[in-house]
Amino acid sequence: MSSSENRPRIVIFGAGNIGRSFIAPVFTAGGYEAVFVDVAPPVLEALSRHSSYTLREVSASGDTEKTIGPVRGVDARDAEAVAAALDAASICATCVGAGNLPVALGTIAAAATDRTETLDIILSENLKGAGDLARNTFIKRGISLPEIDRRLGIIETSIGKMVPIMDAGEAARDPLFCRAEPFNTLIVDADGFTGPIPEVPDLLAVSPIAPWVARKLYIHNFGHAAVAYMGHRAHPEATFIWEVLEDDTVYRKVESSMKTSAAALRAEYPGVFTEADTDEHIADLLGRFRNRSLGDTIYRVGRDLKRKLHRNDRVVGPAALALRHQLPNDGILDVFAAALGFSPDGQDGSPDDADRQVRELAADPVPFLSQVVGLDTGTEPELARQLKDRIAGWPGCRNSTPSST
């Protein structure tokens, strides 16, 4: 690996799956050095010994190994070292997860308080409202809004990379090794940069970003959930996502529901995506979902029902969007209905306990819509009626009759 002395630098908060399999590969391929900020001792120790690591891209056509570098690590608990790393960079990225994002933003704010040069911050989190969270964090740390606008670029993203859960044995043998699908398009908000947009081959800067974030939720996330819920209903014995998509009936139902959701997306953002665009995206996603090498399980993709069935998330969200634009949403509601019976065995051989509690609530639509979906039935009566009817038709429902039309 060539010297990193004359390379531009990106500081990446979080050396987890997305940081190592996506953000670092995209930028090092564009000539950058990647400096990881993390707290995990095995990862930091490995980064101190090596200036690169191996990424294995897995696909139906075979595996390909890439060497990712130059890289190095900084302990997140060493504020002085983190500040020094940022001082020598004009761009950084967070990929730490929603729970840890406020901490990472606080660290960036502390380092940027007296900074005069611009710093662009790529929020690689798949978290709705990440940009607002960043602005509010910086304001609370004493950086005024005009100063934020002048020198801190807040860049939201749409992260579509699928990364399988690492085997514990693999992680123990090499903490830096990672596997992922061969998808490397990083979609970022072109309007968020304060400095020049980096000339990196796999960086796709779009304006506005909102339709692309919605596309991730309403097509990618929705489609993934549809496979898990409809696939489990048809094949409760199946373990993997690819297995249920081998059933042509399941495949067609999932594809149809995704196209229904895509129609609502196009209505919400006219002129951004054509039907041909979304059809091509759906075909690509279904092909990626069928990647056996990812080993993605139905349990992992579908679990956490309380989050995934919320009004503003991947299933009820597009159903409401279609309703608002007076478009059919039966295919989306079919996915909602299938989710009510979602109970695959987890890694320990038993269903998820939190999801079991969600299913118990579905015995009565009223608390279910309030406590799980978070729906204001007075504000959205027609959506409430549609969802109540689907819950009433579920065999586990004991306390409801279908709503009148």
CORMO-V457202 format. One record per backbone hydrogen bond with DSSP energy under -0.5 kcal/mol. NH is the residue of the N-H (numbers start at 1). CO is the residue of the C=O. If there is no record, write none. Layout:
BEGIN
NH|CO + NH|CO
END
This chain:
BEGIN
7|4 + 10|33 + 11|91 + 12|10 + 12|35 + 13|11 + 13|93 + 14|12 + 14|37 + 20|16 + 21|17 + 22|18 + 23|18 + 24|19 + 26|22 + 27|23 + 28|24 + 29|25 + 30|26 + 30|27 + 31|28 + 32|27 + 33|8 + 34|70 + 35|10 + 35|33 + 36|34 + 36|72 + 37|12 + 38|36 + 38|74 + 41|39 + 44|40 + 45|41 + 46|42 + 47|43 + 48|44 + 49|45 + 49|46 + 50|46 + 53|68 + 55|66 + 56|178 + 57|55 + 57|64 + 58|56 + 58|180 + 62|59 + 64|57 + 66|55 + 68|53 + 68|66 + 69|67 + 70|51 + 71|51 + 72|34 + 74|36 + 76|38 + 78|75 + 79|77 + 82|78 + 83|79 + 84|80 + 85|81 + 86|82 + 87|83 + 88|84 + 89|86 + 90|9 + 91|9 + 92|120 + 93|11 + 94|122 + 95|13 + 100|97 + 101|97 + 102|98 + 104|100 + 105|101 + 106|102 + 107|103 + 108|104 + 109|105 + 110|106 + 111|107 + 112|108 + 113|109 + 115|112 + 119|151 + 120|90 + 121|153 + 122|92 + 122|120 + 123|121 + 123|155 + 124|94 + 124|122 + 125|123 + 128|126 + 130|127 + 133|129 + 134|130 + 135|131 + 136|132 + 137|133 + 138|134 + 139|135 + 140|136 + 141|137 + 142|139 + 143|138 + 144|142 + 148|144 + 149|145 + 150|146 + 151|147 + 152|148 + 153|119 + 153|151 + 154|152 + 155|121 + 155|153 + 156|154 + 157|123 + 158|187 + 160|158 + 163|161 + 171|167 + 172|168 + 173|169 + 174|170 + 177|174 + 178|54 + 180|56 + 181|162 + 183|181 + 186|184 + 186|202 + 187|158 + 187|185 + 188|186 + 188|204 + 189|156 + 190|188 + 190|206 + 191|206 + 192|189 + 193|190 + 200|198 + 203|200 + 204|186 + 204|202 + 205|203 + 206|188 + 206|204 + 212|209 + 213|209 + 214|210 + 215|211 + 216|212 + 217|213 + 218|214 + 219|215 + 220|215 + 221|216 + 222|217 + 223|219 + 224|220 + 225|221 + 226|222 + 227|223 + 228|224 + 229|225 + 230|226 + 231|226 + 231|227 + 232|228 + 233|229 + 234|230 + 235|231 + 238|235 + 241|296 + 244|240 + 245|241 + 246|242 + 246|243 + 247|244 + 248|246 + 251|247 + 252|248 + 253|249 + 254|250 + 255|251 + 256|252 + 257|253 + 258|254 + 259|255 + 260|256 + 261|257 + 262|258 + 263|259 + 264|260 + 265|261 + 266|262 + 267|263 + 268|264 + 269|265 + 270|267 + 272|269 + 273|269 + 278|274 + 279|275 + 280|276 + 281|277 + 282|278 + 283|279 + 284|280 + 285|281 + 286|282 + 287|283 + 288|284 + 289|285 + 290|286 + 291|288 + 292|290 + 294|291 + 295|292 + 298|239 + 299|239 + 301|297 + 302|298 + 303|299 + 307|304 + 308|304 + 309|305 + 310|307 + 311|373 + 313|310 + 315|308 + 317|313 + 319|315 + 320|316 + 321|317 + 322|318 + 323|319 + 324|320 + 325|321 + 326|323 + 327|322 + 333|329 + 334|330 + 335|331 + 336|332 + 337|333 + 338|334 + 339|335 + 340|336 + 340|337 + 341|338 + 342|339 + 343|341 + 346|350 + 349|346 + 356|352 + 357|353 + 358|354 + 359|355 + 360|356 + 361|357 + 362|358 + 363|360 + 364|361 + 368|364 + 369|365 + 370|366 + 371|367 + 372|368 + 373|368 + 374|369 + 375|369 + 377|375 + 379|376 + 380|376 + 384|380 + 385|381 + 386|382 + 387|383 + 388|384 + 389|385 + 390|386 + 391|387 + 392|388 + 393|389 + 394|391 + 397|394 + 398|363 + 399|363
END
